[in-house]
């Protein structure tokens, strides 16, 4: 029996014993059995016994799991409204701190400011499978259309606790290959979020060959549930299109022939853990493992989607997208060449100069990799012609380069100065943008950029 399985069985045994004490027999236990969810939550917060506390936690989560959507929403509302900070205690702690700046007063203020629901969630986590159920509870919260102050406060509590519970120190990295148990492989198919896996045969092509790798992070309280996984292609060069990686019948190589590791898909698996970062640790750990096992690897790059580009482009230059609205434009060689000449400088602007109100890169995948210290290496026109990629980015893909000696400096450049570190090739595209040029055409170079866009892509309102 595994250590995790033994621990789970022990928790279940203690919980069952506590339930026998709390929910059967005596008059006191009849009160517990008839209590509503709010009363049970109050009982859990005041409970001092281990078995009774676990039994109450399990009962609350079981009842929550049986609620319909309306009742589940009411439960979340109740957590916010009834289990916030103890306001009287907080007011007193504030007054004490105003006259006493000691460490003890600071600690008392911190403790008083913590919402009671944080301790409630900690105790609910003691139930068998409590962690998994709380992850699902936050998933339900994130799916809610409620965007009130209460929603954000409750989500902040979940995020605070999950950030500790899913700390990197608790995660284990496991390779995923064709010999991995089927019930985990089924989840890899289900959770793949970047390049859909059509079925078992396609999954085999991604996992079985010698030049393919896959790794996932797991947590001891979610034993067979991957949190995030990355798919890796071992190649002789940096690919510019996803077809080079995934095409059926491609040339396979031995792992020791590869010079480049390509991270072509990173998928978060648990919606309830959205915003809890695992991918940065995952990539760095996988790089270390690959370097150890395959010393011939010299390059570590991604082949990444650009999920926000088409949306940004539509807002930036809505009058210029006529050619792009034709789904067959990539098949017309002349049109594709003209689009490429205009699109790539705009893409360089999108990555290098556009920012969110907080001063971060506008593209979510760019924020992730650039924040990890990668360099924006290459923009790949029509790197992915799948329906999803054409809708999200007009087929654009990106290579981010993880050069280990530069990761810290690149990260600091973005974090401290807001500077995106990019290759000379990408920077040169931005210069074309700034100078109003389209692919170096001298005649067009003297014209305003918006006019070039109109003429090149057939734009202009009619």
C-alpha positions, 0 to 999 in steps of 0.5 A: 500500500502506498503512503498516500493510500495509507494516509487516505484510509486512515483519514477515512477511518477517523472520519467514519468514527467521528460520524458515528459519534456525531450523527447517530444515537444521542440527543446531542448528535440528533442536533448535528444531524438536523442542523443546516449548513451554516450551523454545521460550519459554526460547529466545525469552527468551534470543534476541538476534537479531531474525529468530530472535526473531520466528521463535520468537515466531511458532512459539510462537503457531502451536503455541499456536493449534493446541492443544485446550482442555486443552492451551491451559489447560496452556500458561497454567498453564506461563506462571504456574508456570515464568515468574514472577519469578527468585526468587533475583534478587528475594531478592538485590534485596530484601536490597540495597534494605534496606541501600541505598535509592538509585534504582539499588537501587529500579530493580534491585528493580523489574526483579527483581520483574517476572515473566519472562512479561511479557518473554516476552509482549512478545517474543511480540508481535513476531510477525506478528499477535502482538497479535491472538493475545495478545488471544485468549490473554487471552480464553481466560484470562478464559473459564477457570473457574480462579480461583486465585492463578496465574490472577489473577497472569497476568491482572494481567500481561496487563492491565499490558501491554495498558494500555500497548499500547492507550494512547489515544495509539495509537488512531485514531477512525474514523467508521462509515457505510453506505459503510464496507467490508462486512467491518467492517460485519459486525463491527459487527453481530456485536459490538453488545452493547446493542441487537441488530442483526437484519441488514443492513437494520436496520444500514442504518437505524442508519448511513445516515440523516442524523441517525445517526452511528457511531464506532469506535476502532481500533489499528494492530496490529488493523487492521480490528478495532474495539475499541469503537464508539458509536452516536449519534442526532441528535434535537431532544429527549432521548428517554426510550425506545429505541423513539423512537430505533430504531423503523422508520418514525420521523421523520428530520431533517437533522443541522443541525436536531438540538439533542441527540446521544444515545449510545444504544449503546456496545459493546466488541468484544474480550473479551480487552481486558476491563477496558482502558478505551476508552469514556471516551476515545471519548465525549469524542472523539466529543463534540468531533468532533460539536461541531465539525461540528454547532455547533447541538448543545447537549445530549450525553446517553446512553440507557443500560441498567441491567444490574444493577437487576433482580438487585439488586432481587431481593436487596433486596426478594425478597418484593415482586416478585410483580407483576413476575413476570407477563410481561404486567404492563406491558400492564396500565395500573393495574398498570404505574402502581403498579409505576412508583410504587414502582420509580422511588424504588427505582431512585433508591436503587440509583443514589444510595446503594447501593455496592460494597464498594469504595465505587463505584456498583453498576451497571456502566454507571453506574460508567462514565458517572458516572466519566466525569463525567456527571450522572444526569439522568433515570430512564425507566420502561419505556424498553426493553421488549425481553426482555433489558431486561425481564430485566435492569432491568424495562424501566428506562433512564437518561439520563446528561447530559454537560455539558462545563463540569461533567464535571471537577467531577462526576468529582471528586465521585464520586472524592473524596467518593463522591457521585453528581451527579444532577438534582433530579428524580432526587433527589426520587425518593430523597426519596420512598424515604427518607420511605416515600412511594409517588408522594406518596400521603398515606395510604401516606406514613405506612406503612413502605416495605416494607409499601407494597412488599407492598401495591402490588406484591401481594407477601408470601409465601403 
